[in-house]
Amino acid sequence: MEKNFNVVMKMKPKVIVLRTAGTNCDYETINVFEYLGAEVKSVHINLLLNKKVSLQDFHILVLPGGFADGDYISSAKILANKIKYGLGEEIKEFIKSKKLILGICNGFQTLIKSGLLNASGNIFQQQLSLISNDSGHFQNQWITLKNVGGKHCVWTKNIESVYCPINHGEGKLVLKEEILNELKQKDLIVFKYEKNPNGSTESIAGICDLTGRIFGLMPHPEKNIYSVNDPRSTREELPFEGEGIQLFRNGVNYIKENFNE
């Protein structure tokens, strides 16, 4: 019995939730992965930069929401540069190992501005950006996401729509027309807003890379893991689990199916 127990333990996906000064959605992100049976560690980026923790010890890298380094210069730009210039080789090795990366809100901004998430597939080539909302202010509201493509995306299997909140001031995705066309041709546009809240080009809310293993989105699915948090729960009968949980379950299941330890 003890031997079987050890085998089960080795199969637990290992998740690193990366944080820095200003990160504030790491606890919600940790909670959902722990709920799904993963082993999760919250790690400050300085521990990676100073080689105190190795990224290669994990299966999933998550960049959560918040205001990394105060969003000085522009949202997530400082963190993006730390990752690109301080962790470049480690990140490349991590991706080469066919592991997963998820960026939510500020994490999505980090993926975009570091060039980890683009249309070309060339790591660390920035092709898109996220700028101030058309409203000119920070927006905090619940929205509906629609799955419109990205059929190869690991994170979004069996998801038609997700009801979850946005909490951002710089969520408007902008890009050149040729990059937009490339995203469409390669089926990299995954989520769109049902009603565009921020002026994002063609209502784009989330995209994946060519492998389907790197995915980022502006809204917060980790804030609708338990339906009691869903504002509709006060007037509708909802299941215990919220609409955001399937996205994380997909990531955990991928690791269980493709890694032995």
C-alpha positions as CSV (number, residue, x, y, z in Angstrom):
1,M,0.0,0.0,0.0
2,E,2.8,2.4,0.8
3,K,4.4,1.8,-2.6
4,N,1.2,2.6,-4.4
5,F,0.8,5.8,-2.3
6,N,4.2,7.0,-3.3
7,V,3.4,6.5,-7.0
8,V,0.3,8.6,-6.6
9,M,2.3,11.3,-4.9
10,K,4.8,11.4,-7.7
11,M,2.1,11.9,-10.2
12,K,0.9,15.2,-8.5
13,P,1.4,18.1,-10.9
14,K,3.8,20.7,-9.5
15,V,2.8,24.3,-10.0
16,I,4.8,27.4,-9.5
17,V,2.9,30.6,-8.9
18,L,5.3,33.4,-9.6
19,R,5.0,36.6,-7.6
20,T,6.7,39.9,-7.2
21,A,6.0,43.2,-5.5
22,G,2.5,44.1,-6.4
23,T,1.2,40.6,-7.2
24,N,-2.2,40.3,-5.5
25,C,-4.1,37.3,-7.1
26,D,-1.7,34.6,-6.1
27,Y,-3.8,33.2,-3.2
28,E,-6.8,32.6,-5.4
29,T,-4.6,31.0,-8.0
30,I,-2.9,28.7,-5.4
31,N,-6.3,27.8,-4.0
32,V,-7.7,26.5,-7.3
33,F,-4.7,24.3,-8.1
34,E,-4.6,22.9,-4.6
35,Y,-8.4,22.2,-4.9
36,L,-7.6,20.2,-8.0
37,G,-4.9,18.1,-6.2
38,A,-1.8,19.8,-7.5
39,E,1.3,20.6,-5.4
40,V,1.7,24.4,-5.5
41,K,4.4,26.8,-4.4
42,S,4.3,30.6,-4.4
43,V,7.7,31.8,-5.4
44,H,9.1,35.3,-5.5
45,I,10.9,36.0,-8.8
46,N,14.1,36.9,-6.9
47,L,14.4,33.2,-5.8
48,L,14.5,32.2,-9.5
49,L,16.9,35.0,-10.5
50,N,19.3,34.1,-7.6
51,K,19.1,30.4,-8.5
52,K,17.6,29.5,-5.1
53,V,14.7,27.8,-6.8
54,S,14.8,26.0,-10.2
55,L,11.9,26.4,-12.6
56,Q,12.7,22.9,-14.0
57,D,11.3,21.4,-10.7
58,F,7.8,22.3,-11.8
59,H,5.3,21.3,-14.5
60,I,3.2,24.5,-14.7
61,L,4.3,28.1,-14.5
62,V,1.5,30.6,-13.6
63,L,1.8,34.3,-13.8
64,P,-1.1,35.6,-11.7
65,G,-2.9,39.0,-11.6
66,G,-2.0,42.1,-9.8
67,F,0.2,45.2,-10.4
68,A,3.7,43.8,-10.8
69,D,6.3,46.4,-9.6
70,G,3.5,48.9,-9.4
71,D,2.9,48.7,-13.1
72,Y,5.5,51.5,-13.5
73,I,6.5,52.4,-17.0
74,S,3.5,50.4,-18.3
75,S,1.6,47.4,-17.0
76,A,3.9,44.4,-16.2
77,K,6.8,45.8,-18.3
78,I,9.4,45.5,-15.5
79,L,8.4,41.9,-14.7
80,A,8.4,41.1,-18.4
81,N,12.0,42.4,-18.7
82,K,13.1,40.5,-15.6
83,I,11.8,37.3,-17.1
84,K,13.1,38.0,-20.6
85,Y,16.7,39.0,-19.6
86,G,17.0,37.2,-16.3
87,L,15.3,33.9,-16.9
88,G,15.5,33.6,-20.6
89,E,17.4,30.3,-20.9
90,E,15.5,28.7,-18.0
91,I,12.2,29.6,-19.7
92,K,13.3,28.2,-23.0
93,E,14.3,24.9,-21.4
94,F,10.9,24.8,-19.6
95,I,9.0,25.3,-22.8
96,K,11.2,22.8,-24.6
97,S,10.2,20.2,-22.0
98,K,6.5,20.6,-23.2
99,K,5.4,22.1,-19.9
100,L,2.6,24.6,-19.4
101,I,2.5,28.4,-18.9
102,L,-0.6,30.4,-17.9
103,G,-0.8,34.2,-17.6
104,I,-3.9,35.9,-16.1
105,C,-4.5,39.6,-16.3
106,N,-1.2,41.1,-15.2
107,G,0.3,37.7,-16.1
108,F,-1.2,38.0,-19.6
109,Q,0.4,41.5,-19.9
110,T,3.7,39.9,-18.8
111,L,3.5,37.2,-21.4
112,I,2.7,39.7,-24.2
113,K,5.3,42.2,-23.2
114,S,8.1,39.7,-22.7
115,G,7.3,38.2,-26.1
116,L,6.5,34.8,-24.7
117,L,3.1,34.9,-26.3
118,N,3.0,36.0,-29.9
119,A,1.9,34.9,-33.4
120,S,5.4,34.0,-34.7
121,G,6.4,31.4,-32.3
122,N,9.8,33.1,-31.8
123,I,10.3,33.2,-28.1
124,F,10.8,36.7,-26.6
125,Q,9.6,38.6,-29.7
126,Q,6.9,41.1,-28.7
127,Q,4.3,41.6,-31.4
128,L,1.3,42.8,-29.5
129,S,0.6,45.1,-26.5
130,L,-2.0,46.0,-23.9
131,I,-2.9,49.6,-23.3
132,S,-5.3,51.7,-21.3
133,N,-9.0,50.8,-21.6
134,D,-11.1,53.0,-23.9
135,S,-13.0,54.1,-20.8
136,G,-9.9,55.7,-19.5
137,H,-10.2,54.1,-16.1
138,F,-9.8,50.8,-14.1
139,Q,-12.7,48.5,-14.7
140,N,-14.1,45.9,-12.3
141,Q,-17.1,44.0,-13.7
142,W,-18.3,40.5,-14.5
143,I,-18.2,39.5,-18.2
144,T,-18.9,36.5,-20.4
145,L,-16.0,35.0,-22.4
146,K,-16.7,33.0,-25.5
147,N,-14.4,30.3,-26.8
148,V,-14.0,31.1,-30.5
149,G,-11.0,29.1,-31.6
150,G,-7.6,27.8,-30.5
151,K,-8.7,24.2,-30.9
152,H,-5.2,23.1,-30.1
153,C,-5.1,25.0,-26.8
154,V,-4.5,22.7,-23.9
155,W,-6.1,25.0,-21.3
156,T,-9.5,25.6,-23.0
157,K,-10.8,22.1,-23.9
158,N,-14.5,21.5,-23.3
159,I,-15.1,25.1,-22.6
160,E,-17.8,27.1,-24.5
161,S,-18.0,30.1,-22.3
162,V,-16.8,31.4,-18.9
163,Y,-18.5,34.0,-16.7
164,C,-15.9,35.7,-14.6
165,P,-14.7,39.2,-13.7
166,I,-12.3,41.7,-15.2
167,N,-10.1,43.9,-13.0
168,H,-7.8,46.0,-15.1
169,G,-7.0,49.4,-16.3
170,E,-4.8,48.4,-19.3
171,G,-6.7,45.5,-20.9
172,K,-7.1,46.8,-24.5
173,L,-5.2,44.5,-26.8
174,V,-3.6,46.3,-29.8
175,L,-1.6,44.9,-32.7
176,K,-0.9,45.5,-36.4
177,E,-3.3,44.2,-39.0
178,E,-0.7,41.7,-40.3
179,I,-0.3,40.2,-36.8
180,L,-4.0,40.0,-36.3
181,N,-4.3,38.1,-39.6
182,E,-1.5,35.8,-38.5
183,L,-3.3,35.1,-35.2
184,K,-6.4,34.2,-37.2
185,Q,-4.6,32.0,-39.8
186,K,-2.9,30.0,-37.1
187,D,-6.0,29.7,-34.9
188,L,-4.4,31.4,-31.9
189,I,-7.3,33.6,-30.8
190,V,-9.1,31.6,-28.1
191,F,-11.4,33.8,-26.1
192,K,-13.4,36.9,-27.0
193,Y,-15.6,39.1,-24.9
194,E,-19.3,38.6,-25.5
195,K,-19.6,42.4,-25.0
196,N,-16.3,44.3,-25.4
197,P,-15.6,46.2,-22.1
198,N,-12.3,47.8,-22.9
199,G,-12.0,48.4,-26.7
200,S,-9.7,45.4,-27.3
201,T,-9.1,44.7,-31.0
202,E,-12.0,42.5,-32.3
203,S,-13.0,41.9,-28.6
204,I,-10.0,39.6,-28.1
205,A,-9.6,38.5,-24.5
206,G,-7.2,35.6,-24.6
207,I,-4.7,33.9,-27.0
208,C,-2.5,30.9,-27.1
209,D,0.8,30.1,-28.7
210,L,1.5,27.7,-31.6
211,T,1.9,24.7,-29.2
212,G,-1.3,25.4,-27.3
213,R,0.7,25.1,-24.1
214,I,1.2,28.8,-23.4
215,F,-2.0,30.7,-22.8
216,G,-3.0,34.1,-21.5
217,L,-6.1,36.0,-20.9
218,M,-7.2,39.3,-19.3
219,P,-10.2,38.2,-17.3
220,H,-10.0,36.2,-14.0
221,P,-11.3,32.7,-14.2
222,E,-9.7,31.9,-10.8
223,K,-12.3,34.3,-9.2
224,N,-15.2,32.0,-10.2
225,I,-14.0,28.6,-8.9
226,Y,-16.8,28.3,-6.4
227,S,-20.2,29.4,-7.7
228,V,-20.9,31.2,-4.4
229,N,-18.6,33.9,-5.7
230,D,-20.7,34.2,-8.9
231,P,-23.2,37.2,-8.5
232,R,-25.9,35.1,-10.2
233,S,-25.8,32.6,-7.2
234,T,-28.1,34.8,-5.2
235,R,-31.0,34.3,-7.7
236,E,-30.1,31.1,-9.6
237,E,-29.4,27.5,-8.6
238,L,-25.8,26.9,-9.5
239,P,-23.5,23.9,-9.1
240,F,-20.9,24.0,-6.4
241,E,-18.0,24.5,-8.9
242,G,-17.9,27.8,-10.8
243,E,-17.4,28.3,-14.5
244,G,-13.8,29.1,-14.2
245,I,-12.5,25.8,-12.9
246,Q,-12.5,23.8,-16.1
247,L,-9.6,25.9,-17.5
248,F,-7.4,24.9,-14.5
249,R,-8.6,21.3,-14.5
250,N,-7.5,21.1,-18.2
251,G,-3.9,22.1,-17.2
252,V,-3.7,19.7,-14.3
253,N,-5.1,16.8,-16.4
254,Y,-2.6,17.5,-19.2
255,I,0.3,17.1,-16.8
256,K,-1.1,13.9,-15.3
257,E,-1.5,12.4,-18.8
258,N,1.9,13.5,-20.2
259,F,4.3,13.3,-17.2
260,N,5.2,10.4,-15.0
261,E,6.5,12.5,-12.1
